[in-house]
């Protein structure tokens, strides 16, 4: 029945369009506008350009004010604020270029619409103008390239040696996280050692693996450099921590890195957000203001399959003392999985001894 | 697809002028396996338009999911079958399949084949004064390889395991491993086979375009007198011929990895409960190869649209295009630079940071020639005498989209900022405006402008105006808000955002975008109607409806085989002599000698007129 209705509706639509088409044609013939070079439509189209401009830019200014409150909060990493600054600087420049060109682009059609009395100005070229508007963008681009280069160099420089090593491994469809124990060194991994229990393929032939531990959430100390050791075990993933302005692909067979310094603890961020009206709104699910449950999050930004949109992990940034306390309380993966390790032929006692 | 074609040409070509050759044409050689560039162009156009509707429909489907994540989509079951679950929810992998196929279809089948295939084929011989393409046979093959590729891709949409679903970039290992997602099975195989034929098609087309432009220009038509359309098609073809083979290489290695156990892109993978034997490969290698085509592809899509726009803006502003040489120079610059910026798609792929800074530098240089083009378009409008045909509206719209989408490229091309914005909706907004919409507008402009030459009839202008304003406003309502969503960090290719606190805002805006998208897509039906209806019922077109100066308007209303019934016109001047001071009319066609226009000649042209006289005197003597 619905399909019949749809079909009838479709046919009716075509008939109506055909009639409109006929009417348009007949009216234009009756008015004699087919003979004229430019009819009333020309004037209508001409005036629509400035109108579209006013409405369009009005909407942009109006909505930009509203949208701001849903943007990400201030960057929570040292390099993040530099990136933000560069972003908004570039946005200001291109916003100006966008606006200025559009003033002209939408004004000229109105101003220079066809008039029989006038003829267009034969103006094929002006080399001076071309040079001017080649050089100006070139200078602006140079400034942007240089400032981008400085920040990029800074962000991608080698991590300080004292950085905390954290390993993040992407898999369909979640993240695994491993910390080095007190030795500060992550043990090796081998993808052939992966199975249902040893999801990260930790290689226990390497003594550094013995005190490594895995965690449900990512805990990070405030103010200390953190080096993320990123890998993937099946397909491409990408580590995206939007609040820290951080992104790096996770590639099977090619470990990648990103280092940064968190600058705000989760608690500090909640405190800061409690001042923002958008964050004071009550979350209908929890019945509490949104800022109370604010969490840093890790998301996947490289399409990886059906569960791509659900690869979430919570990041908890703490004061260094809290972090150290948490770190010391963690039990190593090896000691949690003694039976598994002995079934794999590792001598658990030996492992435990070498840990001490 | 071809049946539609056949009907159309039956009626429109009924009163065709025929040259002496090709007397023994039958139905198949004339309409199906035609060697005539104009028929082939129409074949490309109509196939491209049909693809555009399929691609648009797919985007409508996934916009429903994004705009109304809680809605019950059971009503889509008749169309999508089991892709809609019993709970009325769309399958997550199907969502990705829709996104992937939307991208593939729009980029390759609509904006490469549908745009370049149509207008390069149609306009190159007509505007350079050639009887046909250098090789009509290769040209026919080019279309039929595209057709074959289309058929395979179309069938893949109906596979039980779904079409390719790893994104239009089909990054391995996701695309290489059927264990990773069901679309990486047969769907991916068919994608690769289809794209192989597509590459063959576009290479055959490209070689032909290049050869034709170089060899078959009519007497007097030097490169410095070529319309900017031809320059654009020529450079597009050069880019395509140099970059598509690299995509072929990338695809071939992927085929090997998928089917013959090689490890070009695969290394240390554990999936589906087993560790694969592949070691030593690199997924990054694929990305380099892919984007070596993928980035030039952006310009393959955009340059023809810019060329078409240059022509239409000059014609309808009744003014020469401003800075003809600068326009050519900037196109050459863009074409060259397009090959050395590909890695800006890979800033956060694990690429060496030093390379990142090199590619940032090269990428931002592209902004300079692009800016020059934008300024030149605007200056062409300045003090013009503008007639708003639908084609002109779409061309002005293109310039607007080219600027608004282009400027955000400056943000994304900056590797430091790209860390945050890579693969977010900011990118989606950027390329849909600058490459998707701008090129689509170029294609629409071209259709409206050259429809009279293609079918001998006029499209309805009023419907064209309605179509333009709905599309123009619609496109901005759809893509502009995506910048906000992108700044808020929303990743692209997400089925839903509710899992994340950070992305749980902007739900209203997403609904708004979806509604705008559906309205904009529906508005395209106005165009479809206008297009197909006008083929049969449109007003008969005058010989030169837009009072344009290029050669195609010197042909009969419906040019037959060989395009000109008599001798091919000779070219004396550049294509933009509009509103020349002193001239009788507000345009002087390219085939009018300077000796016939002493009233409007510039001093240097008076000199040329003398030479023309001597030349023609000589010819007369020889003839006698």
Interface residues (C-beta under 8 A of the other chain):
Chain A: X3 X13 X14 X17 X18 X20 X21 X24 X25 X28 X34 X37 X38 X41 X42 X44 X45 X46 X48 X49 X52 X56 X60 X63 X64 X67 X70 X71 X72 X80 X82 X83 X86 X87 X90 X91 X93 X94 X97 X98 X101 X102 X104 X105 X106 X108 X109 X112 X113 X114 X115 X118 X119 X120 X121 X122 X123 X124 X125 X126 X129 X130 X133 X134 X137 X138 X141 X144 X145 X148 X149 X151 X152 X153 X155 X156 X171 X172 X191 X192 X194 X196 X201 X233 X234 X235 X236 X238 X240 X242 X243 X245 X246 X247 X248 X249 X251 X252 X253 X254 X256 X278 X290 X293 X294 X295 X297 X299 X300 X301 X302 X303 X304 X305 X306 X307 X308 X309 X310 X312
Chain B: X78 X91 X92 X93 X96 X166 X167 X171 X173 X174 X177 X180 X181 X266 X267 X268 X269 X270 X271 X273 X275 X279 X280 X281 X282 X283 X284 X317 X318 X319 X320 X321 X322 X323 X324 X325 X326 X348 X349 X350 X353 X356 X357 X360 X361 X364 X365 X367 X368 X371 X372 X374 X375 X376 X377 X378 X379 X381 X382 X383 X384 X385 X386 X387 X388 X393 X396 X399 X400 X403 X404 X407 X408 X410 X411 X414 X415 X416 X417 X419 X420 X421 X422 X423 X424 X460 X461 X462 X463 X465 X469 X472 X473 X476 X480 X481 X484 X487 X488 X489 X491 X492 X493 X494 X495 X496 X497 X499 X500 X501 X502 X503 X505 X506 X509 X525 X526 X529 X530 X533 X537 X539 X576 X578 X579 X580 X581 X586
